[in-house]
Amino acid sequence: MTIILSVNAGSSSVKVSAYETSSSSSPPTQLAEASVSGLTAPPVTFTYTAGSTSIKNEEIPKVDSQESAFEHILDRLQSSESLPQISDKENITYVCHRVVHGGDYPGAHIIDDNTFQHLQDLTELAPLHNASALEIVKACMKLLPKAKNIAYFDSSFHASIPDAVRTYPIDPRVAKRNKLRKYGFHGISYSFITRSVADFLGKDIDVTNIIALHLGSGASACAVKGGKSVDNSMGLTPLAGLPGATRSGDVDPSLIFHFTHDAGKPAPGSSQKMHISQAEEILNKKSGWKALTGTTDFGHISSSSDPQCRLAFDLFTDRIVNFVGSYYVKLEGQVDALVFAGGIGEKANLLRSRVVEKCQCLGFELDQQKNEDAIKETVHDISSQGATHRTLVCQTDEQYEMARQCASVKRSE
């Protein structure tokens, strides 16, 4: 028996899923799921599910950082009567960490001192994304000294992106020295989506072509050809591409210098360990549909008649359609499915309807009843009968994908 923890740490939340796996070829089984939210916007709350035990939004006032959040989750997992497997923390063999930016790492990597230093260096490329994950890694090393920590990178799935796509037209010497190129992100999710869709379609993964949309507070699009990423809407950082709850997405690069004359100055949240410019703060944290509407709640935006909400909804639809059209051409029309995933992609049936309506000329068409039905399976078909290409909804699961990959490597050792 092996216990695997999958950790997904953001700036305001920490999510941990616990899995059990045997030496057989069976996939990992989820034992529990726990999360702490509100670290940057108290009250801080704890949510937990294990078997028949469920806790939702319990306030935990003494927790105020990623480290203390992880420690609280670990304590609750160990003290749970329904989880005897984790009562002794030495039973935890692996801890899988979602790390947004992996630089040139083409796959998962065991975190030793050298790896940790490399990831710290990459924080310069992604100060708003990697710092929280590294805080959890440090906490794990202290609290679980016998567990093996493994980093799973959002960028690794996109290591297959061709040079002509990943290269920026700037001085190549500067680009190489400063590691300036397209990396792509949400790769753990796209790995799960690609494998799940191939299984659903009954196809080998290496002949599966899809246009996948991971739509949440952070949103992106991905072209997958032969089971491998050939393009992703995100770039050097997750800021590029589609707009999000607080991210601008693609804008004219000179816009920020007209927006503020202090673009290059340190932001208020900057520190000696985490260098954040005013430009990064504005485009990552003070833009997106929150800037247009005053809210990050896309469900409210979708149902509102407020003109600014309608504008935000139409803008998001327009940007998504741009990438669908571009990737359709990139895949030369050889597309097995258009796939919606992520919190918004899975729940926003009106957005799916509008996007597919605008893509009908490409051979996508919805069955409106299927589109409105509750999503119960991992992959749900919402295509109309006779459509040229399938339209699917996938309930992506990044934590499970990390545990699955970890268990697969363990079995091959």
MITOR-823146 format. One record per residue (C-alpha): x, y, z; chain. Coordinates in Angstrom, 3 decimals. Layout:
N
+----------+----------+----------+-----+
|     east |    north |       up | mol |
+----------+----------+----------+-----+
|        X |        Y |        Z |   A |
...
+----------+----------+----------+-----+
//
This chain:
413
+----------+----------+----------+-----+
|     east |    north |       up | mol |
+----------+----------+----------+-----+
|    0.000 |    0.000 |    0.000 |   A |
|    1.243 |    3.467 |   -0.948 |   A |
|   -0.252 |    6.776 |    0.154 |   A |
|    0.060 |    9.706 |   -2.252 |   A |
|   -0.838 |   13.319 |   -1.474 |   A |
|   -1.535 |   15.653 |   -4.408 |   A |
|   -1.093 |   19.309 |   -3.514 |   A |
|   -2.368 |   22.277 |   -5.513 |   A |
|   -1.330 |   25.561 |   -3.897 |   A |
|   -2.476 |   28.976 |   -5.076 |   A |
|   -1.915 |   32.426 |   -3.655 |   A |
|   -5.183 |   32.298 |   -1.691 |   A |
|   -5.851 |   28.567 |   -1.279 |   A |
|   -4.330 |   25.148 |   -0.699 |   A |
|   -5.993 |   21.952 |   -1.952 |   A |
|   -4.850 |   18.454 |   -0.963 |   A |
|   -6.183 |   15.114 |   -2.172 |   A |
|   -5.109 |   11.835 |   -0.554 |   A |
|   -4.912 |    8.642 |   -2.626 |   A |
|   -4.151 |    5.001 |   -1.954 |   A |
|   -2.560 |    2.733 |   -4.508 |   A |
|   -1.431 |   -0.887 |   -4.438 |   A |
|    1.294 |   -2.675 |   -6.350 |   A |
|   -1.260 |   -3.857 |   -8.914 |   A |
|   -2.088 |   -2.047 |  -12.149 |   A |
|   -5.237 |   -0.516 |  -10.664 |   A |
|   -5.461 |    3.298 |  -10.672 |   A |
|   -5.143 |    5.261 |   -7.415 |   A |
|   -8.235 |    5.472 |   -5.217 |   A |
|   -9.131 |    8.777 |   -3.626 |   A |
|   -9.386 |    8.615 |    0.159 |   A |
|  -10.040 |   12.255 |    0.997 |   A |
|  -10.070 |   15.782 |   -0.351 |   A |
|   -9.403 |   18.878 |    1.738 |   A |
|   -8.901 |   22.556 |    1.046 |   A |
|   -8.214 |   25.830 |    2.804 |   A |
|   -9.500 |   28.997 |    1.109 |   A |
|   -9.439 |   32.709 |    1.794 |   A |
|   -5.768 |   33.129 |    2.710 |   A |
|   -5.651 |   36.547 |    1.041 |   A |
|   -9.276 |   37.484 |    1.758 |   A |
|  -10.350 |   36.279 |    5.225 |   A |
|  -12.244 |   34.596 |    6.744 |   A |
|  -10.064 |   31.562 |    6.080 |   A |
|  -12.209 |   28.436 |    5.726 |   A |
|  -11.655 |   24.662 |    5.697 |   A |
|  -13.561 |   22.179 |    3.510 |   A |
|  -13.126 |   18.427 |    3.764 |   A |
|  -14.602 |   15.211 |    2.371 |   A |
|  -13.660 |   11.634 |    3.289 |   A |
|  -16.178 |    8.847 |    2.834 |   A |
|  -19.390 |    9.877 |    4.600 |   A |
|  -17.639 |   12.672 |    6.529 |   A |
|  -18.050 |   16.150 |    5.111 |   A |
|  -17.143 |   19.616 |    6.406 |   A |
|  -17.850 |   22.772 |    4.432 |   A |
|  -16.491 |   26.291 |    4.990 |   A |
|  -15.475 |   25.839 |    8.619 |   A |
|  -13.717 |   29.032 |    9.753 |   A |
|  -10.116 |   28.530 |   10.956 |   A |
|   -8.895 |   31.949 |   12.172 |   A |
|   -5.343 |   30.917 |   13.182 |   A |
|   -4.372 |   29.855 |    9.642 |   A |
|   -2.837 |   32.680 |    7.595 |   A |
|   -0.249 |   31.237 |    5.181 |   A |
|    0.311 |   28.368 |    2.729 |   A |
|    2.513 |   26.624 |    5.302 |   A |
|    0.013 |   26.879 |    8.146 |   A |
|   -2.804 |   25.871 |    5.768 |   A |
|   -0.956 |   22.716 |    4.729 |   A |
|   -0.120 |   21.927 |    8.359 |   A |
|   -3.803 |   22.312 |    9.290 |   A |
|   -4.893 |   20.003 |    6.453 |   A |
|   -2.282 |   17.401 |    7.373 |   A |
|   -3.364 |   17.463 |   11.045 |   A |
|   -7.012 |   16.991 |   10.069 |   A |
|   -6.181 |   14.107 |    7.712 |   A |
|   -4.133 |   12.361 |   10.386 |   A |
|   -6.762 |   12.807 |   13.092 |   A |
|   -9.679 |   11.610 |   10.947 |   A |
|  -11.189 |    8.333 |   12.196 |   A |
|  -12.166 |    7.464 |    8.637 |   A |
|   -8.533 |    7.584 |    7.462 |   A |
|   -6.554 |    5.030 |    9.487 |   A |
|   -4.144 |    4.745 |    6.535 |   A |
|   -2.849 |    8.271 |    7.258 |   A |
|   -2.936 |    8.218 |   11.060 |   A |
|    0.846 |    7.864 |   10.967 |   A |
|    2.380 |   10.500 |    8.703 |   A |
|    5.262 |    8.142 |    7.940 |   A |
|    2.783 |    6.134 |    5.844 |   A |
|    2.737 |    8.987 |    3.317 |   A |
|    5.189 |    7.913 |    0.617 |   A |
|    4.849 |   10.592 |   -2.071 |   A |
|    3.745 |   14.218 |   -2.162 |   A |
|    2.945 |   15.511 |   -5.655 |   A |
|    3.140 |   19.274 |   -6.073 |   A |
|    1.531 |   21.225 |   -8.884 |   A |
|    4.131 |   23.803 |   -9.946 |   A |
|    3.010 |   26.246 |  -12.634 |   A |
|    6.341 |   27.072 |  -14.281 |   A |
|    8.852 |   24.285 |  -14.854 |   A |
|   11.059 |   26.100 |  -17.339 |   A |
|   12.763 |   23.529 |  -19.566 |   A |
|   11.874 |   20.500 |  -17.421 |   A |
|   10.127 |   18.148 |  -19.903 |   A |
|    8.433 |   16.113 |  -17.166 |   A |
|    7.931 |   15.541 |  -13.461 |   A |
|   11.005 |   15.872 |  -11.265 |   A |
|   11.911 |   14.644 |   -7.793 |   A |
|   12.584 |   17.687 |   -5.632 |   A |
|   16.068 |   17.636 |   -4.173 |   A |
|   18.223 |   20.616 |   -3.209 |   A |
|   19.284 |   21.245 |   -6.819 |   A |
|   15.718 |   21.051 |   -8.142 |   A |
|   14.459 |   23.359 |   -5.414 |   A |
|   17.135 |   25.932 |   -6.250 |   A |
|   16.250 |   25.717 |   -9.950 |   A |
|   12.570 |   26.283 |   -9.156 |   A |
|   13.480 |   29.258 |   -6.987 |   A |
|   15.409 |   30.700 |   -9.918 |   A |
|   12.336 |   30.235 |  -12.132 |   A |
|   10.328 |   32.341 |   -9.693 |   A |
|   11.828 |   35.330 |  -11.507 |   A |
|    9.863 |   34.202 |  -14.586 |   A |
|    6.674 |   33.499 |  -12.624 |   A |
|    6.740 |   35.373 |   -9.302 |   A |
|    2.969 |   35.317 |   -8.973 |   A |
|    2.669 |   31.588 |   -9.606 |   A |
|    5.593 |   29.506 |   -8.321 |   A |
|    6.143 |   31.145 |   -4.932 |   A |
|    3.100 |   29.572 |   -3.223 |   A |
|    4.009 |   26.060 |   -4.448 |   A |
|    7.556 |   26.409 |   -3.120 |   A |
|    6.226 |   27.450 |    0.288 |   A |
|    4.316 |   24.151 |    0.458 |   A |
|    7.370 |   22.183 |   -0.683 |   A |
|    9.371 |   23.670 |    2.196 |   A |
|    6.567 |   22.814 |    4.624 |   A |
|    6.455 |   19.215 |    3.354 |   A |
|   10.183 |   18.775 |    3.744 |   A |
|    9.827 |   19.829 |    7.378 |   A |
|    6.569 |   18.048 |    8.259 |   A |
|    7.031 |   14.883 |    6.155 |   A |
|   10.794 |   14.262 |    6.095 |   A |
|   10.438 |   10.643 |    4.884 |   A |
|    8.093 |   11.396 |    1.990 |   A |
|    9.420 |   11.873 |   -1.527 |   A |
|    8.396 |   15.257 |   -2.994 |   A |
|    7.747 |   15.336 |   -6.734 |   A |
|    7.083 |   18.452 |   -8.832 |   A |
|    4.547 |   18.209 |  -11.662 |   A |
|    4.734 |   21.189 |  -13.985 |   A |
|    1.914 |   22.904 |  -15.848 |   A |
|    4.419 |   23.687 |  -18.584 |   A |
|    5.745 |   20.140 |  -19.194 |   A |
|    2.849 |   18.917 |  -21.363 |   A |
|    3.759 |   21.659 |  -23.833 |   A |
|    7.406 |   20.573 |  -24.264 |   A |
|    6.288 |   19.205 |  -27.657 |   A |
|    5.353 |   22.656 |  -29.026 |   A |
|    7.395 |   23.227 |  -32.234 |   A |
|   10.199 |   25.800 |  -32.317 |   A |
|    8.339 |   28.024 |  -34.791 |   A |
|    5.464 |   28.279 |  -32.292 |   A |
|    7.474 |   28.678 |  -29.092 |   A |
|    9.977 |   31.251 |  -30.421 |   A |
|    9.450 |   34.994 |  -29.959 |   A |
|   10.802 |   37.271 |  -32.740 |   A |
|   13.347 |   39.028 |  -30.499 |   A |
|   17.158 |   38.971 |  -30.244 |   A |
|   17.837 |   35.205 |  -29.924 |   A |
|   20.885 |   35.751 |  -27.709 |   A |
|   18.824 |   37.670 |  -25.167 |   A |
|   15.975 |   35.165 |  -25.458 |   A |
|   18.311 |   32.221 |  -24.769 |   A |
|   20.087 |   33.944 |  -21.880 |   A |
|   16.859 |   34.987 |  -20.164 |   A |
|   14.843 |   31.877 |  -21.163 |   A |
|   12.292 |   33.983 |  -23.041 |   A |
|    9.972 |   31.779 |  -25.085 |   A |
|    6.471 |   30.365 |  -25.069 |   A |
|    6.127 |   27.627 |  -22.430 |   A |
|    2.360 |   27.087 |  -22.180 |   A |
|    0.436 |   26.173 |  -19.032 |   A |
|   -2.523 |   24.198 |  -17.608 |   A |
|   -0.590 |   21.179 |  -18.884 |   A |
|   -1.540 |   18.832 |  -16.038 |   A |
|   -5.182 |   19.490 |  -16.865 |   A |
|   -4.606 |   19.029 |  -20.602 |   A |
|   -2.838 |   15.729 |  -19.942 |   A |
|   -5.915 |   14.512 |  -18.039 |   A |
|   -8.280 |   15.846 |  -20.728 |   A |
|   -6.377 |   14.281 |  -23.638 |   A |
|   -6.159 |   10.849 |  -22.017 |   A |
|   -9.811 |   10.915 |  -20.870 |   A |
|  -11.144 |   12.038 |  -24.252 |   A |
|   -9.082 |    9.409 |  -26.098 |   A |
|  -10.547 |    6.737 |  -23.789 |   A |
|  -14.061 |    8.092 |  -24.319 |   A |
|  -13.670 |    8.085 |  -28.104 |   A |
|  -12.070 |    4.627 |  -28.070 |   A |
|   -8.961 |    5.929 |  -29.827 |   A |
|   -5.281 |    5.473 |  -29.163 |   A |
|   -3.950 |    8.645 |  -27.604 |   A |
|   -1.274 |    9.014 |  -30.285 |   A |
|   -3.917 |    9.482 |  -32.997 |   A |
|   -6.189 |   11.787 |  -30.981 |   A |
|   -6.576 |   15.398 |  -32.131 |   A |
|   -8.569 |   17.872 |  -30.022 |   A |
|   -9.072 |   21.556 |  -29.359 |   A |
|   -9.268 |   21.791 |  -25.575 |   A |
|  -10.460 |   24.755 |  -23.524 |   A |
|   -9.546 |   24.963 |  -19.840 |   A |
|  -11.876 |   27.763 |  -18.727 |   A |
|  -11.764 |   28.989 |  -15.148 |   A |
|  -10.577 |   32.081 |  -13.321 |   A |
|   -7.435 |   31.353 |  -15.337 |   A |
|   -8.330 |   30.347 |  -18.887 |   A |
|   -6.453 |   28.891 |  -21.830 |   A |
|   -6.842 |   26.970 |  -25.078 |   A |
|   -4.714 |   24.107 |  -26.391 |   A |
|   -4.279 |   22.397 |  -29.760 |   A |
|   -3.477 |   18.688 |  -29.345 |   A |
|   -2.272 |   16.672 |  -32.336 |   A |
|   -1.498 |   12.996 |  -31.965 |   A |
|   -1.921 |   13.289 |  -28.195 |   A |
|    0.727 |   16.028 |  -27.926 |   A |
|    0.450 |   19.760 |  -27.489 |   A |
|    1.281 |   21.759 |  -30.611 |   A |
|    0.132 |   25.123 |  -29.282 |   A |
|   -1.229 |   26.764 |  -26.158 |   A |
|   -2.713 |   30.211 |  -25.778 |   A |
|   -0.507 |   31.021 |  -22.770 |   A |
|    3.099 |   32.016 |  -23.333 |   A |
|    6.156 |   32.936 |  -21.298 |   A |
|    3.771 |   33.182 |  -18.343 |   A |
|    0.064 |   32.353 |  -17.846 |   A |
|   -0.816 |   35.998 |  -18.562 |   A |
|   -0.856 |   35.577 |  -22.344 |   A |
|   -3.873 |   34.425 |  -24.340 |   A |
|   -7.415 |   34.386 |  -22.981 |   A |
|   -8.585 |   36.911 |  -20.373 |   A |
|   -9.409 |   35.572 |  -16.919 |   A |
|  -11.041 |   36.693 |  -13.693 |   A |
|   -8.239 |   39.190 |  -12.985 |   A |
|   -5.858 |   38.660 |  -15.953 |   A |
|   -5.949 |   40.769 |  -19.082 |   A |
|   -4.928 |   38.062 |  -21.510 |   A |
|   -3.466 |   39.311 |  -24.800 |   A |
|   -3.172 |   43.089 |  -25.078 |   A |
|   -0.938 |   45.367 |  -27.131 |   A |
|    2.447 |   45.130 |  -25.329 |   A |
|    2.756 |   48.925 |  -25.256 |   A |
|   -0.628 |   49.362 |  -23.551 |   A |
|    0.760 |   49.137 |  -20.037 |   A |
|    3.129 |   52.078 |  -20.602 |   A |
|    0.147 |   54.231 |  -21.574 |   A |
|   -1.882 |   52.863 |  -18.649 |   A |
|    0.733 |   53.889 |  -16.069 |   A |
|    4.110 |   55.616 |  -16.167 |   A |
|    5.186 |   53.439 |  -13.210 |   A |
|    4.966 |   50.139 |  -15.132 |   A |
|    8.523 |   49.096 |  -14.313 |   A |
|    8.491 |   50.099 |  -10.662 |   A |
|    8.025 |   47.497 |   -7.886 |   A |
|    4.414 |   46.734 |   -6.999 |   A |
|    3.210 |   47.133 |   -3.377 |   A |
|    3.218 |   43.333 |   -3.009 |   A |
|    6.815 |   43.017 |   -4.143 |   A |
|    9.502 |   41.855 |   -1.742 |   A |
|   13.169 |   40.938 |   -1.701 |   A |
|   12.210 |   37.314 |   -2.449 |   A |
|    9.463 |   38.034 |   -4.981 |   A |
|   10.030 |   40.821 |   -7.498 |   A |
|    6.729 |   41.995 |   -9.000 |   A |
|    6.485 |   45.061 |  -11.219 |   A |
|    3.520 |   47.413 |  -11.364 |   A |
|    2.841 |   46.098 |  -14.884 |   A |
|    2.664 |   42.470 |  -13.673 |   A |
|    0.409 |   43.471 |  -10.773 |   A |
|   -2.000 |   45.427 |  -12.991 |   A |
|   -2.245 |   42.892 |  -15.830 |   A |
|   -2.392 |   39.807 |  -13.563 |   A |
|   -4.405 |   41.050 |  -10.585 |   A |
|   -6.329 |   44.160 |  -11.616 |   A |
|   -7.636 |   43.302 |  -15.082 |   A |
|   -9.875 |   40.628 |  -16.603 |   A |
|  -13.619 |   40.537 |  -16.138 |   A |
|  -13.307 |   41.854 |  -12.594 |   A |
|  -11.945 |   45.108 |  -14.022 |   A |
|  -14.882 |   45.284 |  -16.442 |   A |
|  -17.671 |   44.217 |  -14.071 |   A |
|  -16.421 |   44.519 |  -10.482 |   A |
|  -16.852 |   40.777 |   -9.859 |   A |
|  -14.908 |   37.561 |  -10.517 |   A |
|  -18.128 |   35.496 |  -10.425 |   A |
|  -18.620 |   34.368 |  -14.018 |   A |
|  -21.940 |   32.745 |  -13.121 |   A |
|  -23.252 |   36.177 |  -12.143 |   A |
|  -21.765 |   37.739 |  -15.276 |   A |
|  -23.431 |   35.115 |  -17.501 |   A |
|  -26.901 |   35.696 |  -16.049 |   A |
|  -26.755 |   39.482 |  -15.642 |   A |
|  -28.352 |   42.043 |  -17.949 |   A |
|  -25.886 |   44.719 |  -16.828 |   A |
|  -24.174 |   46.214 |  -19.932 |   A |
|  -20.679 |   45.705 |  -18.512 |   A |
|  -21.456 |   42.069 |  -17.727 |   A |
|  -22.784 |   41.567 |  -21.244 |   A |
|  -19.610 |   43.147 |  -22.611 |   A |
|  -17.388 |   40.878 |  -20.497 |   A |
|  -19.362 |   37.791 |  -21.579 |   A |
|  -19.218 |   38.735 |  -25.264 |   A |
|  -15.528 |   39.635 |  -25.030 |   A |
|  -14.667 |   36.262 |  -23.463 |   A |
|  -16.719 |   34.439 |  -26.111 |   A |
|  -14.966 |   36.363 |  -28.874 |   A |
|  -11.468 |   35.587 |  -27.575 |   A |
|  -12.284 |   31.872 |  -27.177 |   A |
|  -13.665 |   31.655 |  -30.714 |   A |
|  -10.497 |   33.294 |  -32.060 |   A |
|   -8.390 |   30.462 |  -30.645 |   A |
|  -10.804 |   27.725 |  -31.723 |   A |
|  -10.671 |   28.988 |  -35.316 |   A |
|   -6.894 |   29.344 |  -35.263 |   A |
|   -6.341 |   25.864 |  -33.814 |   A |
|   -8.829 |   24.292 |  -36.227 |   A |
|   -6.664 |   25.537 |  -39.090 |   A |
|   -3.469 |   24.491 |  -37.268 |   A |
|   -4.888 |   20.946 |  -37.027 |   A |
|   -5.860 |   21.165 |  -40.732 |   A |
|   -9.469 |   20.370 |  -39.885 |   A |
|   -8.524 |   16.936 |  -38.510 |   A |
|  -10.298 |   17.470 |  -35.169 |   A |
|  -11.890 |   14.688 |  -33.136 |   A |
|  -13.530 |   17.019 |  -30.631 |   A |
|  -13.833 |   20.477 |  -29.158 |   A |
|  -13.561 |   19.977 |  -25.392 |   A |
|  -14.744 |   22.314 |  -22.630 |   A |
|  -13.191 |   21.890 |  -19.176 |   A |
|  -12.374 |   23.857 |  -16.010 |   A |
|  -14.863 |   25.364 |  -13.555 |   A |
|  -16.447 |   27.633 |  -16.162 |   A |
|  -16.117 |   25.219 |  -19.064 |   A |
|  -17.938 |   22.537 |  -17.066 |   A |
|  -20.714 |   24.748 |  -15.645 |   A |
|  -21.387 |   27.601 |  -18.080 |   A |
|  -23.804 |   26.002 |  -20.551 |   A |
|  -24.701 |   29.426 |  -22.024 |   A |
|  -21.044 |   30.148 |  -22.800 |   A |
|  -20.656 |   26.725 |  -24.417 |   A |
|  -23.753 |   27.362 |  -26.489 |   A |
|  -22.531 |   30.765 |  -27.712 |   A |
|  -19.039 |   29.513 |  -28.552 |   A |
|  -20.288 |   26.494 |  -30.488 |   A |
|  -22.915 |   28.600 |  -32.256 |   A |
|  -20.118 |   30.786 |  -33.634 |   A |
|  -18.133 |   27.683 |  -34.646 |   A |
|  -20.931 |   25.949 |  -36.564 |   A |
|  -19.209 |   26.792 |  -39.849 |   A |
|  -16.388 |   24.453 |  -38.746 |   A |
|  -18.744 |   21.508 |  -38.194 |   A |
|  -19.477 |   21.830 |  -34.461 |   A |
|  -23.103 |   21.745 |  -33.309 |   A |
|  -24.752 |   21.293 |  -29.907 |   A |
|  -27.690 |   19.285 |  -28.713 |   A |
|  -29.220 |   21.916 |  -26.420 |   A |
|  -30.808 |   19.375 |  -24.090 |   A |
|  -27.503 |   17.524 |  -23.619 |   A |
|  -25.791 |   20.872 |  -23.082 |   A |
|  -28.186 |   21.711 |  -20.241 |   A |
|  -28.077 |   18.260 |  -18.602 |   A |
|  -26.063 |   17.832 |  -15.408 |   A |
|  -22.504 |   16.654 |  -16.075 |   A |
|  -22.168 |   13.313 |  -14.249 |   A |
|  -19.439 |   11.424 |  -16.099 |   A |
|  -15.792 |   12.359 |  -16.588 |   A |
|  -16.535 |   13.036 |  -20.273 |   A |
|  -19.998 |   14.139 |  -21.414 |   A |
|  -21.016 |   14.389 |  -25.083 |   A |
|  -23.107 |   17.474 |  -25.913 |   A |
|  -22.916 |   17.148 |  -29.717 |   A |
|  -25.981 |   17.151 |  -31.892 |   A |
|  -26.622 |   14.069 |  -33.982 |   A |
|  -25.000 |   14.454 |  -37.385 |   A |
|  -22.426 |   17.087 |  -36.342 |   A |
|  -19.152 |   16.758 |  -38.241 |   A |
|  -17.061 |   16.999 |  -35.055 |   A |
|  -17.843 |   16.062 |  -31.460 |   A |
|  -18.293 |   18.650 |  -28.727 |   A |
|  -17.504 |   17.338 |  -25.256 |   A |
|  -17.334 |   18.470 |  -21.629 |   A |
|  -14.575 |   16.974 |  -19.498 |   A |
|  -14.466 |   17.166 |  -15.702 |   A |
|  -10.738 |   17.653 |  -15.417 |   A |
|   -8.897 |   16.604 |  -12.263 |   A |
|   -5.315 |   17.857 |  -11.909 |   A |
|   -4.780 |   16.285 |   -8.508 |   A |
|   -5.838 |   12.855 |   -9.744 |   A |
|   -3.645 |   13.234 |  -12.829 |   A |
|   -0.578 |   13.850 |  -10.656 |   A |
|   -1.401 |   10.839 |   -8.454 |   A |
|   -2.016 |    8.662 |  -11.521 |   A |
|    1.332 |    9.600 |  -13.062 |   A |
|    3.061 |    9.072 |   -9.719 |   A |
|    1.492 |    5.623 |   -9.269 |   A |
|    2.392 |    4.698 |  -12.853 |   A |
|    6.050 |    5.573 |  -12.304 |   A |
|    6.044 |    3.718 |   -8.960 |   A |
|    4.727 |    0.544 |  -10.625 |   A |
|    7.435 |    0.712 |  -13.303 |   A |
|   10.258 |    1.063 |  -10.768 |   A |
+----------+----------+----------+-----+
//
